[in-house]
Amino acid sequence: MSHPDFTNPFWSGLVHPGEKVYLTGDDLAAVDGLVESVLLPGVQMHFDGDSSVAAFSDEVILLGEAEAHEMVALTDVAFPGYFRSATWKLGRYYGLRVEGELIAMAGVRVSLPGWREISAVCTHPQHTGKGYAATLIRHVMAEHRNAGAESYLHAAAANHRAIAIYERLGFTHTRNINFRGMQLA
């Protein structure tokens, strides 16, 4: 497997000095120009439950460029540094508002044949425990079902609350996975 050359001008504009990018995999020490600065153990889960749990919600809104700053602010509360102002371009992201404020979001980032990732699931700490994450996940899963795809997601291994929500929705553990914070050497 060849790795991108981060010293190439094309790649050098993507990662700035001091900035972390998060990658997964066990062979990342060989990525030219990057060194690991953070190792975060995680889990990968796939939906293995009753497909009737997937349901569209009229409360859910599509997010995009106009909401990018709100999306970054919300994700920075939950997992700082993982979501950037242009991350929304990687897929489709959805949100829920309370009194005009974006308080929860989830998205679809990676699309593989027959599979779609649910990503960036987060709820502002002042609004947890009200079912917002579950509503968003069900909505995204309904989109996946309509596309003929299965849903999967990732979580930090230490995020027991999120994992419990995913399990209640019908997700099961696929495998352990590491998220590696990489920086320019």
C-alpha positions in Angstrom: 0.0 0.0 0.0 1.5 3.4 -1.0 1.0 6.4 1.2 0.6 10.0 0.1 3.7 12.2 0.1 2.8 15.0 2.5 5.9 16.9 1.4 4.3 17.3 -2.1 2.8 20.8 -2.6 -0.7 19.2 -3.1 -0.6 17.6 0.4 1.3 20.4 2.1 -1.7 22.7 1.8 -4.0 20.3 3.5 -2.1 19.9 6.8 -0.6 23.0 8.5 2.2 23.0 11.1 0.7 22.2 14.5 -2.6 21.0 13.0 -3.7 17.4 13.8 -5.4 15.2 11.2 -7.0 12.0 12.5 -6.4 8.8 10.5 -7.2 5.1 11.2 -5.0 2.2 10.6 -2.1 0.3 12.0 0.6 1.2 9.4 0.6 4.9 9.8 4.2 5.3 11.0 5.2 5.0 7.3 3.2 8.0 6.2 5.8 10.4 4.8 6.0 13.7 6.6 3.6 12.8 9.4 4.2 11.7 13.0 1.7 10.4 15.5 0.9 12.7 18.4 -2.3 11.2 19.8 -3.6 7.6 20.0 -7.3 7.3 20.7 -8.8 3.8 21.1 -12.2 3.4 19.5 -14.8 0.9 18.3 -16.5 0.4 15.0 -20.1 -0.7 15.1 -22.6 -1.8 12.4 -26.4 -1.8 12.4 -27.6 -5.3 13.1 -31.1 -4.6 14.4 -34.7 -4.2 13.3 -34.7 -1.9 10.2 -38.0 -0.4 11.4 -36.0 1.7 13.8 -34.9 3.9 10.8 -37.3 6.8 10.4 -37.2 10.2 8.9 -38.0 13.2 11.1 -39.6 16.5 10.1 -37.6 18.2 12.8 -34.2 17.3 11.2 -32.7 19.9 8.9 -30.0 19.6 6.3 -26.8 21.5 7.2 -24.3 23.0 4.8 -21.9 25.8 4.2 -24.1 28.4 5.9 -24.1 26.4 9.1 -20.4 25.4 9.0 -19.4 27.7 11.8 -22.2 26.3 14.0 -21.2 22.8 13.2 -17.6 23.4 14.2 -18.7 25.1 17.4 -21.0 22.2 18.3 -18.5 19.5 17.6 -15.7 21.4 19.4 -17.8 21.0 22.6 -18.0 17.2 22.1 -14.7 16.3 20.4 -12.4 19.3 19.7 -10.4 19.2 16.5 -12.2 16.4 14.7 -14.5 18.6 12.6 -13.3 21.6 10.5 -15.0 24.4 8.7 -14.9 22.5 5.4 -15.7 19.0 6.8 -19.4 19.4 5.7 -18.1 19.1 2.1 -17.2 15.4 2.7 -20.8 14.3 3.0 -24.3 15.2 4.2 -24.9 16.5 7.7 -28.1 17.0 9.6 -29.0 18.9 12.7 -31.7 19.8 15.2 -32.3 23.2 16.6 -33.9 24.4 19.8 -34.9 28.1 20.0 -32.8 28.7 16.9 -29.6 27.1 18.3 -28.0 24.1 16.6 -27.9 21.6 19.6 -27.3 18.3 17.9 -26.0 16.9 14.6 -25.1 13.7 12.8 -23.9 13.1 9.3 -22.9 10.8 6.5 -19.3 11.0 5.5 -17.8 7.8 4.1 -19.8 5.9 1.5 -18.6 2.4 0.5 -20.4 -0.1 -1.8 -23.4 -1.2 0.3 -22.3 0.7 3.4 -22.6 4.3 4.7 -20.9 5.8 7.7 -22.8 7.8 10.4 -20.4 10.4 11.6 -20.1 13.5 13.8 -22.9 12.4 16.1 -23.0 14.9 18.9 -25.4 16.8 21.2 -24.6 19.9 23.2 -24.1 18.9 26.8 -27.0 21.2 27.9 -29.3 19.1 25.7 -28.3 15.5 26.3 -30.6 12.8 27.5 -33.6 14.1 25.4 -33.3 11.7 22.5 -31.8 14.1 20.0 -28.9 11.9 18.9 -31.3 8.9 18.5 -33.6 11.0 16.3 -30.7 12.1 14.1 -29.3 8.5 13.8 -32.7 7.1 12.9 -33.0 9.8 10.2 -29.6 9.1 8.7 -30.3 5.4 8.8 -33.6 5.9 6.9 -31.5 7.7 4.2 -29.1 4.8 4.1 -32.0 2.3 3.9 -33.5 4.2 1.0 -30.1 4.0 -0.8 -30.0 0.3 -0.2 -27.0 0.6 2.2 -26.2 -0.6 5.6 -25.2 1.8 8.4 -22.0 1.7 10.5 -20.3 4.2 12.8 -17.3 4.8 15.1 -17.0 5.9 18.7 -14.2 6.5 21.2 -13.9 3.3 23.2 -14.2 5.4 26.4 -17.5 7.0 25.3 -19.7 4.5 27.1 -22.8 6.8 26.9 -22.7 7.0 23.1 -22.0 3.3 22.7 -25.0 2.5 24.9 -27.2 4.6 22.7 -25.9 2.9 19.6 -26.5 -0.5 21.1 -30.1 0.4 22.1 -30.7 1.4 18.5 -29.4 -2.0 17.3 -25.7 -1.4 16.5 -23.3 -4.2 17.5 -19.5 -4.2 17.9 -17.7 -4.9 14.6 -14.1 -4.4 15.8 -11.7 -2.2 17.8 -10.1 0.6 15.9 -7.5 3.2 16.7 -7.8 6.9 15.7 -4.4 8.4 15.3 -3.8 12.2 15.6 -1.0 12.9 13.1 1.0 16.1 12.6 3.6 17.3 10.2 7.1 16.0 11.2 
